[in-house]
Amino acid sequence: MSAKLVVYPPDENGRRRVRYEGSDVGVAQRPSDVAAFAAAAGRTGAEDLDLTDPRCVEWRGGGPETWAEEP
């Protein structure tokens, strides 16, 4: 099963687009934003979301520690 929450690579300002079930839910500036967007989008159990679990979150262009684009 693929993750329904997808975090895209950081832009030039370190912000990352977040999609849940195929819909844009926000632009994150930090890991806590990802969980907040998931909760706002109605994801069950968002308060206990393990951001490092690939079954929960698909990180593209770096994991939860990556927020600035590499030069």
C-alpha positions as CSV (number, residue, x, y, z in Angstrom):
1,M,0.0,0.0,0.0
2,S,1.4,3.4,-0.9
3,A,1.2,6.4,1.4
4,K,-1.7,8.7,0.8
5,L,0.3,11.6,2.2
6,V,3.0,12.9,-0.2
7,V,5.6,15.6,0.6
8,Y,7.4,17.0,-2.5
9,P,11.0,18.2,-2.8
10,P,11.8,21.6,-1.2
11,D,11.6,24.7,-3.4
12,E,14.3,27.4,-3.4
13,N,13.0,28.7,0.0
14,G,12.9,25.3,1.6
15,R,9.1,25.0,1.5
16,R,7.6,21.6,0.5
17,R,4.2,21.1,-1.2
18,V,2.0,18.5,0.6
19,R,-0.7,16.4,-1.0
20,Y,-3.2,14.1,0.7
21,E,-5.2,11.5,-1.3
22,G,-4.3,13.4,-4.5
23,S,-5.3,16.9,-3.3
24,D,-3.0,19.8,-2.3
25,V,-3.4,20.4,1.4
26,G,-0.6,23.0,2.0
27,V,3.0,24.1,1.8
28,A,5.0,23.0,4.7
29,Q,8.0,24.8,6.2
30,R,8.7,22.2,8.9
31,P,7.7,18.6,9.8
32,S,5.0,19.7,12.2
33,D,3.2,21.4,9.3
34,V,2.9,18.1,7.5
35,A,1.1,16.5,10.5
36,A,-1.1,19.6,10.9
37,F,-2.1,19.5,7.2
38,A,-2.9,15.8,7.4
39,A,-5.2,16.5,10.4
40,A,-6.9,19.4,8.7
41,A,-7.5,17.1,5.6
42,G,-9.2,14.6,7.8
43,R,-6.6,11.9,8.1
44,T,-7.5,9.5,10.9
45,G,-4.8,9.3,13.5
46,A,-2.9,12.4,12.3
47,E,-2.0,13.3,15.9
48,D,0.1,10.1,16.1
49,L,1.5,10.3,12.5
50,D,5.0,8.8,12.3
51,L,6.6,11.0,9.7
52,T,9.5,8.5,9.2
53,D,7.2,5.6,8.3
54,P,7.0,5.2,4.5
55,R,3.6,3.5,4.8
56,C,2.3,6.8,6.2
57,V,4.3,9.5,4.3
58,E,6.0,9.4,1.0
59,W,8.9,11.9,1.0
60,R,10.2,13.0,-2.4
61,G,13.5,14.8,-2.6
62,G,14.6,14.0,0.9
63,G,13.1,13.0,4.2
64,P,11.7,15.0,7.1
65,E,15.1,16.4,7.9
66,T,15.4,18.1,4.4
67,W,14.0,21.6,4.0
68,A,16.4,23.6,1.9
69,E,17.3,22.7,-1.6
70,E,20.9,21.6,-2.1
71,P,23.0,24.1,-4.1
